[in-house]
Amino acid sequence: MMKLTDLDSARYVARRRRLAAAMDEGVAVVPTAPERIRNRDTHYPYRFDSHFWYLSGFSEPEAVLVIVAGREPRSLLFCRERSAEREIWDGFRHGPDAARERFGFDAAYPIAALDEEMPKLLAEQAALHYPVGADAAWDARAMKWLNAVREKARAGVAAPQRLHDVRALLDEMRLVKEPDELAVMRRAAAISARGHHRAMRAARPGRFEYEIEAELLYEFRRHGAQFPAYWPIVAGGANACVLHYVFNHAALRAGDLLLIDAGCELDGYAADITRTFPVSGRFSPAQRDVYALVLEAQRAAMAKVRAGNAWNEPHDAAVRVLAQGMLDLKLLAGSLEEALEKETYKRFYMHRTGHWLGLDVHDTGDYKRSGEWRTLVAGMTLTVEPGLYIRTADDVPEPLRDIGVRIEDDVLVTSGACEVLTAETVKDIAEIEALMRDAA
């Protein structure tokens, strides 16, 4: 169970009230994530649902949040009861009474009472808000509650007439980060930076990718991060040209680059950093050219991350720099405008330049609204991660073959230049080579 220091329940109470106001009327049901079996009778480490955590700060499994909107909104928690026997095996449980007091709920009930209480809560309500379609079992359960209310129609009891996906409202709420969220994200970024620096110092020819992975995970955990935000990519040589490479089992070879995409999760919030560096400590001339190009593209993208600009502007800026660089490196032929129009650059750069970041690595929120790229607003957090992935082919200059480079940072949108949350992680060529030289 996650334990947070100085948990301020007021922030969660305020978020629940914001959701109730956005709903205007009706009842919202937000369940946390179920526990997952890994094999036989052992579980994966438990991780709560992000929407549930955002509204509650409650980290235990088998819990459901219910919010009743209206002039006097109420929030109710359904959770596990205290159990002396189960707590011997699994650890502390708050139980309804302590949870209500600790987390600022208006009422709390045993989770076993959910199906009995929900028809009462839904009676005479205009709408039911829940994660529609996210889980077939929850869809069936919601229909069961509604049908239980409908059975009382002859007694004059009205059931909700509308169903809404509560995630649409929560996605928008979570897009702009609050100061306490940003404080956690900055700390997660700092821990992740230490992990990357440890990896750079540990890398050398003959070691294995999984050894470097172990250095990352050790550094994350020893500084208080509960999990990696996602399984690390530790990709040497040609493996760096596989975007989602997670095998991490190959030997590191002299003369190759090593691409590491890794970040920690701290109190639910993710960091997401990618760095690429030479296994032997020095970039070859070809590696240096490709790396410098990707770094230039990232800087061009970051210059476009500011309030008032459209979401797509950083991507377009990065693509223009990368496409011109591909022409200069003889990876593409023709003109820049032709490469952009025909998207021939996608052979070597096939993904977007960023994504929202927060409680989820690929955090919630639409990228387009009514067919238009959405406008960036101060307080949004996202990644900026251009790359080049040059697989071996007959038409690829030999010095460039099997070079994969990605540089990724986490940034905060402001009214001016973006704040780079992960700026502590070295990325200039001279800084990387100096760090590795000092380690050697």
C-alpha positions in Angstrom: 0.0 0.0 0.0 1.3 3.4 -0.9 2.0 5.7 2.0 2.2 9.4 1.4 3.7 11.9 3.7 1.5 14.8 4.9 -1.4 13.8 2.7 -3.5 16.9 2.2 -7.1 15.6 1.9 -8.3 19.1 1.0 -6.9 18.9 -2.5 -8.9 15.7 -3.1 -12.0 17.2 -1.6 -11.6 20.2 -3.9 -11.2 17.9 -7.0 -14.3 16.0 -6.1 -16.3 19.2 -5.8 -15.0 20.4 -9.2 -16.2 17.1 -10.8 -19.6 17.5 -9.1 -19.8 21.1 -10.5 -18.8 19.9 -14.0 -21.5 17.2 -13.8 -24.1 19.7 -12.7 -26.5 16.8 -11.8 -26.5 13.1 -11.4 -24.3 10.5 -9.8 -20.7 9.6 -10.7 -19.2 6.2 -10.0 -15.4 5.9 -10.3 -13.9 2.4 -9.4 -10.3 1.8 -8.7 -8.3 -0.8 -10.5 -8.7 -4.5 -9.7 -5.8 -6.6 -8.4 -4.2 -8.7 -11.1 -3.0 -12.3 -10.9 0.5 -12.7 -12.3 0.7 -16.5 -12.0 -1.2 -19.0 -10.0 -1.8 -17.3 -6.6 0.7 -14.4 -6.9 -0.3 -10.9 -7.8 1.3 -8.1 -9.8 2.3 -5.2 -7.5 -0.9 -3.3 -7.0 -1.4 0.0 -8.8 -4.6 2.1 -8.3 -6.7 3.5 -11.2 -5.4 7.0 -12.0 -8.8 8.7 -12.1 -9.7 7.2 -8.8 -6.5 8.2 -7.2 -6.7 11.8 -8.6 -10.1 12.2 -6.8 -9.4 10.3 -3.6 -5.8 9.8 -2.7 -6.9 6.4 -1.5 -4.5 3.6 -2.6 -6.2 0.4 -1.5 -7.8 -2.0 -3.9 -11.5 -3.0 -3.9 -12.7 0.5 -3.6 -15.3 2.7 -5.4 -15.8 6.4 -5.2 -19.4 7.8 -5.7 -20.0 11.5 -6.1 -23.6 12.9 -6.0 -23.8 16.3 -7.7 -26.3 19.0 -6.9 -26.5 22.1 -4.7 -25.0 20.2 -1.8 -22.6 17.7 -3.5 -21.6 14.6 -1.5 -18.7 12.1 -2.0 -18.9 8.6 -0.7 -16.3 5.8 -0.5 -16.9 2.1 -0.6 -13.9 0.2 0.6 -12.8 -3.0 2.4 -13.6 -3.4 6.0 -11.0 -3.9 8.7 -10.0 -7.5 9.1 -7.6 -8.7 11.8 -7.0 -11.9 9.9 -6.4 -10.4 6.4 -4.2 -7.7 7.8 -1.9 -10.3 9.2 -1.4 -11.6 5.7 -1.8 -8.4 3.5 -1.2 -5.4 5.8 -3.1 -2.5 7.1 -6.5 -1.5 5.9 -8.2 1.8 6.7 -11.7 0.5 6.8 -14.7 2.8 6.1 -14.7 4.8 9.3 -11.0 5.7 9.2 -11.0 6.3 5.5 -14.0 8.7 5.7 -12.1 10.8 8.3 -8.7 10.5 6.8 -9.6 11.4 3.2 -12.4 13.8 3.7 -15.4 11.8 2.5 -19.0 12.6 3.5 -19.7 9.0 4.2 -18.0 5.6 3.7 -19.4 2.1 3.5 -18.1 -1.5 3.2 -17.5 -2.4 -0.4 -19.9 -5.3 0.0 -22.8 -2.8 0.4 -22.2 -1.2 -3.0 -24.9 -3.1 -5.0 -27.4 -2.4 -2.2 -26.7 1.3 -1.9 -26.4 2.3 -5.5 -30.1 1.9 -6.5 -30.9 4.2 -3.5 -28.4 6.7 -4.6 -29.6 6.7 -8.3 -33.3 7.1 -7.5 -34.6 10.5 -8.8 -31.3 11.3 -10.4 -31.1 12.6 -13.9 -27.8 10.9 -15.0 -25.3 8.2 -14.2 -21.7 9.0 -14.9 -19.2 6.1 -14.9 -16.4 4.7 -17.2 -18.8 3.5 -19.9 -17.4 0.6 -21.9 -14.1 0.4 -19.9 -15.1 -3.0 -18.4 -17.9 -5.3 -19.4 -18.5 -6.3 -15.8 -19.0 -2.7 -14.7 -21.3 -2.1 -17.6 -23.4 -5.0 -16.5 -23.3 -3.8 -12.9 -24.5 -0.4 -13.9 -27.4 -1.8 -15.8 -28.3 -3.9 -12.8 -28.5 -0.8 -10.6 -30.6 1.1 -13.2 -33.0 -1.8 -13.6 -33.4 -2.0 -9.9 -34.5 1.6 -9.8 -36.8 1.1 -12.9 -38.6 -1.6 -11.1 -39.9 1.0 -8.7 -41.4 3.1 -11.5 -45.0 2.3 -10.5 -44.2 3.6 -7.1 -43.3 6.9 -8.7 -39.5 6.5 -8.5 -37.6 7.7 -11.5 -34.4 6.2 -12.8 -31.6 8.2 -14.6 -32.4 8.7 -18.2 -28.9 9.5 -19.4 -25.5 7.7 -19.2 -22.3 9.7 -19.5 -18.7 8.6 -19.6 -17.2 10.2 -16.5 -13.7 10.0 -18.0 -14.5 12.8 -20.5 -14.8 15.2 -17.6 -11.8 13.8 -15.7 -9.6 13.9 -18.7 -10.0 17.6 -19.0 -9.6 18.2 -15.3 -6.3 16.3 -15.3 -4.8 18.1 -18.3 -3.8 21.3 -16.3 -1.6 20.3 -13.4 -1.9 21.8 -9.9 1.1 23.1 -7.9 1.2 20.0 -5.7 1.2 17.7 -8.8 4.0 19.7 -10.4 6.0 19.4 -7.2 5.8 15.6 -7.4 6.6 15.5 -11.1 9.7 17.6 -10.5 10.8 15.2 -7.9 10.1 12.2 -10.2 12.1 13.9 -12.9 15.1 14.5 -10.5 15.1 10.8 -9.4 14.9 9.7 -13.0 17.8 11.9 -14.0 19.9 10.2 -11.3 19.0 6.9 -12.8 20.1 7.9 -16.3 23.4 9.3 -15.0 24.0 6.1 -13.1 23.3 4.1 -16.3 25.8 6.3 -18.3 28.5 5.8 -15.7 27.8 2.0 -15.6 27.8 1.4 -19.4 30.8 -0.2 -21.0 31.5 -2.8 -23.7 30.9 -6.3 -22.6 28.1 -5.5 -20.1 24.6 -6.6 -20.8 21.5 -4.4 -21.3 19.8 -6.0 -18.3 22.8 -4.9 -16.1 22.2 -1.3 -17.0 18.4 -1.8 -16.5 19.2 -3.0 -13.0 21.2 0.1 -12.3 18.3 2.3 -13.3 15.8 0.4 -11.2 18.1 0.5 -8.2 18.5 4.2 -8.4 14.8 4.8 -8.8 13.9 2.7 -5.8 16.6 3.9 -3.5 15.4 7.5 -3.9 11.8 6.6 -3.0 10.1 6.0 -6.3 7.5 3.2 -5.9 7.8 1.8 -9.5 9.2 2.4 -12.9 6.6 4.4 -14.8 6.9 1.8 -17.6 9.3 -1.0 -18.3 12.7 0.5 -19.3 13.9 0.3 -22.8 17.7 -0.4 -22.7 18.6 -0.8 -26.4 22.2 -1.1 -27.7 23.2 -0.8 -31.3 20.5 -1.9 -33.8 18.1 -2.6 -30.9 17.6 1.2 -30.6 15.8 1.1 -34.0 13.0 -1.0 -32.4 10.8 1.6 -30.8 9.3 -0.5 -28.0 12.3 -2.8 -27.4 12.1 -4.2 -23.9 14.0 -7.5 -24.1 17.1 -5.8 -22.6 19.2 -9.0 -22.9 21.9 -8.2 -25.5 25.6 -7.5 -24.8 26.8 -4.0 -25.3 29.4 -3.6 -28.0 32.2 -1.1 -28.4 31.3 1.5 -31.0 27.6 1.2 -30.5 25.1 3.7 -29.1 22.9 2.8 -26.2 19.4 4.2 -26.1 17.7 4.3 -22.7 14.0 5.3 -22.4 13.1 5.1 -18.7 11.5 7.1 -15.9 10.2 6.4 -12.4 6.8 6.7 -10.9 6.5 8.7 -7.7 3.3 8.9 -5.8 1.4 7.9 -9.0 3.1 10.5 -11.2 5.4 9.5 -14.1 8.6 10.8 -15.5 9.6 9.9 -19.0 13.2 10.5 -20.2 15.2 9.1 -23.2 18.9 9.5 -23.6 21.2 8.1 -26.2 25.0 7.8 -25.6 28.0 5.9 -26.8 28.8 2.6 -25.0 32.6 3.4 -25.3 32.2 6.9 -24.1 32.8 8.8 -27.3 30.5 9.4 -30.3 31.8 8.5 -33.7 31.6 11.2 -36.4 28.5 9.6 -37.9 26.9 9.1 -34.5 27.7 12.7 -33.6 26.0 14.0 -36.8 22.8 12.1 -36.1 22.7 12.9 -32.5 23.3 16.6 -33.1 20.5 16.6 -35.7 18.0 15.1 -33.2 19.1 17.5 -30.5 18.5 20.4 -32.9 15.1 19.1 -33.7 14.2 18.8 -30.0 15.3 22.4 -29.4 13.2 23.6 -32.3 10.2 21.7 -30.9 10.7 23.1 -27.4 10.7 26.6 -28.8 7.1 26.0 -29.9 5.9 24.7 -26.5 4.2 27.7 -25.0 0.7 28.8 -24.1 -1.3 29.9 -27.1 0.4 27.7 -29.6 -1.3 24.6 -31.1 -0.4 21.1 -29.9 1.0 20.2 -33.3 3.4 23.1 -33.7 6.3 21.4 -31.7 5.9 18.3 -33.9 5.9 20.2 -37.1 9.0 22.2 -36.1 10.9 19.0 -35.2 9.9 17.2 -38.4 11.1 20.1 -40.6 14.5 20.0 -38.9 14.8 16.2 -39.1 13.7 16.1 -42.7 16.3 18.6 -43.8 18.9 16.7 -41.8 17.9 13.5 -43.6 18.5 15.2 -46.9 21.9 16.5 -45.7 22.9 13.0 -44.6 21.8 11.5 -47.9 19.1 9.4 -46.3 16.5 11.1 -48.5 16.6 12.6 -52.0 14.6 15.5 -53.4 13.6 18.8 -51.8 12.5 19.6 -48.2 9.0 20.5 -49.3 8.7 17.2 -51.2 9.9 15.2 -48.1 7.3 17.0 -46.0 4.5 16.7 -48.5 5.0 13.0 -49.3 6.1 12.2 -45.7 9.2 10.3 -46.9 10.8 11.2 -43.6 8.6 8.7 -41.9 10.9 5.9 -43.0 13.4 7.1 -40.3 11.1 9.1 -38.0 7.7 7.4 -37.7 6.2 8.6 -34.3 4.9 11.8 -32.9 7.1 14.2 -31.0 5.3 14.1 -27.7 2.4 13.1 -25.5 0.6 14.3 -22.4 2.3 13.3 -19.2 1.0 13.0 -15.6 -0.5 10.2 -13.6 -0.3 8.1 -16.7 2.8 8.0 -18.9 0.6 8.7 -21.9 -1.7 10.9 -19.9 -5.3 11.7 -20.4 -6.7 14.5 -22.7 -7.7 15.0 -26.3 -5.1 16.2 -28.8 -7.8 17.7 -31.1 -11.0 19.5 -30.3 -13.7 19.7 -33.1 -11.1 18.6 -35.6 -8.5 21.3 -34.7 -5.3 20.7 -32.8 -5.9 22.0 -29.3 -4.3 25.1 -27.9 -1.6 24.7 -25.3 -2.4 26.2 -21.9 -0.1 27.1 -19.0 0.0 24.1 -16.6 -0.1 21.4 -19.2 2.8 18.9 -19.1 4.0 16.9 -22.0 7.1 15.1 -23.5 9.2 16.3 -26.4 10.9 13.3 -28.0 12.2 13.5 -31.6 14.3 10.7 -32.9 16.0 9.0 -35.9 16.0 5.3 -36.5 18.3 4.3 -39.3 18.1 0.6 -40.1 20.6 -1.2 -42.3 19.6 -1.0 -46.0 21.5 -0.9 -49.3 20.6 2.7 -49.9 21.7 3.8 -46.4 25.3 5.2 -46.1 27.3 2.6 -44.3 28.5 4.8 -41.4 24.8 5.6 -40.5 23.5 2.0 -40.5 21.8 0.7 -37.3 22.1 4.1 -35.5 19.0 4.8 -33.4 18.8 8.1 -31.4 16.0 9.5 -29.4 16.2 12.4 -26.9 13.2 12.9 -24.7 12.4 15.5 -22.0 9.4 16.3 -19.8 8.2 19.9 -20.1 5.7 22.3 -18.5 3.8 24.8 -20.6 4.1 28.3 -19.4 3.2 31.7 -20.9 6.8 32.0 -22.1 9.5 29.5 -22.7 8.6 26.0 -21.4 10.1 24.7 -18.2 12.1 21.6 -18.8 11.3 19.4 -15.8 14.1 17.0 -16.7 16.8 19.5 -17.6 19.1 18.0 -14.9 19.6 15.0 -17.2 22.7 15.7 -19.3 22.2 15.6 -23.1 24.8 17.8 -24.8 27.5 15.8 -26.5 30.3 17.3 -24.5 28.5 16.8 -21.2 27.7 13.1 -21.9 31.3 12.3 -22.9 32.7 14.1 -19.9 30.3 12.3 -17.5 31.3 8.9 -19.0 35.0 9.8 -19.0 34.9 10.8 -15.4 33.2 7.5 -14.5 35.8 5.5 -16.4 
